[in-house]
Amino acid sequence: MPRTKVAITLPEDVWIAHLSQTYPDTEFRVLGVMRTDEGGTGLLEVNTSDPEVVVGAMDGLSGVEGVHPLAASGNRVHVQFRTPEPLLLLSAESAGVPIQPPIAITDGVATVWTAGSGDQLSTFADRLEAQGLTLEIEAVTTDVDSGRLLTDRQREVLLAAVAQGYYETPRACSLTDLAADLDLAKSTVSETLHRAEGRVITAFVDAMPSDRPGDAWPTS
């Protein structure tokens, strides 16, 4: 299933958007969020030159409560929190789209990897738009099963070619040298490499982003 990296612009009245815009040089990462009867509870990592000030500002914002600093190390502190409206979590759940933490938030924009079909992501975008959030696609990747991509012989020959510098510029070994090392006919090595290269290149092209960075996900 394809994995999609999306950037979600948060409304200014959302507490984490306001906090990240107030402290644009601070790194915020939501490491996890869990649904509760009251909304949601989560763990936030804050990396800043002045953790006490940032966490103090967070504790005074509307929309977040139960702010409880946990382990701290240098400029980095983990903060447990509760929120009555976990917008991203609710929207993702209603669309059936898994969100893969961490969620990085900088200057009012949340960046996160998701998984799901095109229809599911479109529904996710609709859910977000209904709450005043905007989704843009940054990248799309497809997980490749290397065990099925190549045959055992193709994998053996390709790995040997890489190890011996066949793909270096200039080449560190010739096709003849490679064939001799593998104790195979030169024509066999050439054909095997050609088939392996074709499969690898095709898998790479299939995994390339299907949308240009910055394009908004279509909602209609």
Buried (B, 14 or more C-beta within 10 A) or exposed (E): EBBBBBBBBBEEEBBBBBBBBBBEEBBBBBEEBEEEEEBBBBBBBBBBEEBEEBBEBBBEBEBBBEBEBEEBEEEBBBBEBBBEEBBBBBBBBEBEBEBEBBBBBBBBBBBBBBBBEEEBBBBBBBBBBEBEBBBBBBBBBEEBEEEEBBEEBBBBBBEBBEEBBBEEEEBEBEBEBBBEBBEBEBEEBBEBBEBBBEBBEEBEEEBEBBBEEEEEBEEE
